[in-house]
Amino acid sequence: MATNPSDRGPAPITGARLTIDLDALAANWALLDRHAAGAETAAAVKADAYGLGIEPVVRALAAAGCRTFFIALPEEGIRVRRVARGATIYVLAGLIEGSADTLVAHDLRPVLNSPAEIEEWAAHRRRGAPTGSAIHIDTGMNRLGLSLHEALELSRDAALLAAVAPSLIMSHLACSDTPGHPQNVRQLALFREIRAEFPGIPASLANSAGVFLGEDYRFDLVRPGIALYGVAPVAGVENPMRTVVTAEARILAIREAEAGETVGYGATETLKRASRLAILSAGYADGYHRSAGSSDQHHGAYVMIRGARAPLAGRVSMDLTAVDVTDLRLAARGDWAELFGRNVPIESVAHAAGTIGYEFLTGLGRRYARTYRGG
Ligand SMILES: *Cc1c(COP(=O)(O)O)cnc(C)c1O
């Protein structure tokens, strides 16, 4: 179902476009599933599937064989349920006060994060609510989840445990993208110890990077997110995932500027030579972070135009970004510049902006013309 506006007929005129390759997404899920070996491979599709769109992403993943989805909020769970009727859906935010009826109505499973949530859910289930749940145990994040002491108490309260009847025991790794980090083995040891207190209940620890930490980390179910969307799960090693997202911006104009002139707001970059600048129709309002810009003090990100790199010149504005095309004789008005994608790894742009691929994806603006390919 390729619906590229530029392929047929009058198209909406947009400055930037986003192409999302659902076949690559499905291939990434399959690769993680092979790595997960015996474990079930679920998918984290929170935050609108990391900015790519819950509905097309969930449809493609379900078609690839994914049966379990993790989202942050009930609203997102309802959207997943609409396109994946038979799926198991866990809500990471847990049992937000007053949300139990909504969860039950849409067969969403809360990830129970505290004794208060467990008590409330148990009461609900005693009234006949059939939905499963996960028990989240904190092993080193200090974010959500039961403390080890609270988890131990729960494991010894047979009546409460029977009332809750959890379908999953889970914890979350703080440093999985750094394979040598001592916190990984520490969390693994704690999780092993505590899950032994909940015999017969499936367990889950690994996010994307956790899948690559080795068999010990996989337990019964893995919960990758970012790697599905093509972003390198582990820093510093070759990215085994296929590119899913390509963002491009149109060249609105090419201009000549003299050595000694400055570019953009704040005049932060002074040209060292007579230069040609291409002005792209994308900026921080499109989620192309302002901090990716360039100045006399430090280099910014780069884009790709007709197979050649063009470095950013000056600050990124709200709707516009200037790049230096002095060395690219071919760049012309109307060309598309790749902001990130197959040729410009999203991690490199995110790094130039002082952030991570996760934040770049989830911050993508609404002005892109979106095209979904494959699926
Ligand atoms: C977001 C999230 C995941 C997925 O993490 P990635 O690093 O994107 O693979 C897994 N588990 C929990 C609890 C999460 O919040």
The ligand as a MOL file (V3000), in Angstrom:
LIG
                    3D

  0  0  0     0  0            999 V3000
M  V30 BEGIN CTAB
M  V30 COUNTS 15 15 0 0 0
M  V30 BEGIN ATOM
M  V30 1 C 10.0230 1.4170 26.7000 0
M  V30 2 C 10.1660 0.1640 27.4540 0
M  V30 3 C 10.6400 -0.9870 26.8150 0
M  V30 4 C 11.2310 -0.9590 25.4220 0
M  V30 5 O 12.5160 -0.3920 25.5090 0
M  V30 6 P 13.4800 -0.1900 24.2360 0
M  V30 7 O 14.7360 0.3150 24.8450 0
M  V30 8 O 12.8220 0.8080 23.3660 0
M  V30 9 O 13.6360 -1.5060 23.5880 0
M  V30 10 C 10.6260 -2.1710 27.5320 0
M  V30 11 N 10.1890 -2.2130 28.8230 0
M  V30 12 C 9.7480 -1.0990 29.4750 0
M  V30 13 C 9.3000 -1.2030 30.8740 0
M  V30 14 C 9.7490 0.1220 28.8170 0
M  V30 15 O 9.3320 1.2160 29.4740 0
M  V30 END ATOM
M  V30 BEGIN BOND
M  V30 1 1 1 2
M  V30 2 1 2 3
M  V30 3 2 2 14
M  V30 4 1 3 4
M  V30 5 2 3 10
M  V30 6 1 4 5
M  V30 7 1 5 6
M  V30 8 2 6 7
M  V30 9 1 6 8
M  V30 10 1 6 9
M  V30 11 1 10 11
M  V30 12 2 11 12
M  V30 13 1 12 13
M  V30 14 1 12 14
M  V30 15 1 14 15
M  V30 END BOND
M  V30 END CTAB
M  END
